[in-house]
Amino acid sequence: MGIQAAKKAGMTIQFGKYKGQNIQSIPDDYCMWLSKPVYSGKFYTCQHSTELKWKVPFDVKMAARKELERRGFKLIGERWER
């Protein structure tokens, strides 16, 4: 598969609950989690120690953001809205 075809087909998630699935097939809430911006702490507080040690890879974050935009979401401040 060429680079353009791979971009058109979407990205395959390599970790977590949806490992092996195309980013286009994952639910909105998980896609939002993948693409979350850097939070100020005003609306989000970390409750899980793993979130302090591990970050979503940048390319996955950007692919999730593009997918959410394709689905009709817009990033308003620190959250995604339709």
C-alpha positions as CSV (number, residue, x, y, z in Angstrom):
1,M,0.0,0.0,0.0
2,G,1.4,3.4,-0.9
3,I,1.7,6.4,1.4
4,Q,-1.3,8.2,-0.1
5,A,-3.5,5.0,0.2
6,A,-2.5,4.5,3.8
7,K,-3.4,8.2,4.6
8,K,-6.7,7.7,2.9
9,A,-7.5,4.5,4.7
10,G,-6.7,6.0,8.1
11,M,-4.4,5.0,10.9
12,T,-4.4,1.7,12.8
13,I,-4.3,2.0,16.5
14,Q,-1.3,0.2,18.0
15,F,-2.2,0.2,21.7
16,G,-5.1,0.0,24.1
17,K,-8.7,-1.2,24.0
18,Y,-8.9,-0.7,20.2
19,K,-5.5,-2.0,19.2
20,G,-5.5,-3.2,15.6
21,Q,-8.5,-1.2,14.6
22,N,-8.6,1.7,12.1
23,I,-9.0,5.1,13.7
24,Q,-12.2,5.6,11.6
25,S,-13.9,2.8,13.4
26,I,-13.3,3.8,17.0
27,P,-16.0,5.6,19.1
28,D,-16.1,9.3,19.4
29,D,-15.3,9.3,23.1
30,Y,-12.1,7.3,22.6
31,C,-11.1,9.5,19.7
32,M,-11.6,12.5,21.9
33,W,-9.4,11.0,24.6
34,L,-6.7,10.3,22.0
35,S,-6.8,13.9,20.7
36,K,-7.2,15.7,24.0
37,P,-5.3,19.0,24.1
38,V,-2.9,19.9,26.9
39,Y,-5.3,20.5,29.8
40,S,-4.9,23.4,32.1
41,G,-6.4,21.5,35.0
42,K,-9.4,23.8,35.2
43,F,-11.8,21.2,33.8
44,Y,-9.6,18.0,34.0
45,T,-7.8,16.4,36.9
46,C,-5.8,13.3,36.5
47,Q,-7.2,10.4,38.4
48,H,-5.0,7.6,37.0
49,S,-1.2,7.4,37.6
50,T,-0.7,6.0,34.1
51,E,-1.8,9.3,32.5
52,L,1.2,10.9,34.3
53,K,3.7,8.5,32.8
54,W,2.4,7.8,29.3
55,K,1.3,10.2,26.6
56,V,-0.5,9.5,23.3
57,P,2.0,9.6,20.5
58,F,1.8,12.8,18.6
59,D,1.0,11.2,15.2
60,V,-1.9,9.4,16.8
61,K,-3.2,12.5,18.5
62,M,-3.1,14.4,15.2
63,A,-4.8,11.6,13.3
64,A,-7.6,11.5,16.0
65,R,-8.0,15.3,15.7
66,K,-8.4,15.0,11.9
67,E,-10.9,12.2,12.3
68,L,-13.0,14.1,14.8
69,E,-13.0,17.1,12.4
70,R,-14.1,14.7,9.6
71,R,-17.0,13.6,11.9
72,G,-18.1,17.2,12.3
73,F,-16.6,18.1,15.7
74,K,-14.8,21.3,16.5
75,L,-12.3,21.9,19.3
76,I,-13.7,24.7,21.4
77,G,-11.3,25.7,24.2
78,E,-10.5,22.4,25.9
79,R,-13.3,20.3,24.6
80,W,-14.8,18.9,21.4
81,E,-18.3,19.9,20.3
82,R,-20.5,19.3,17.4
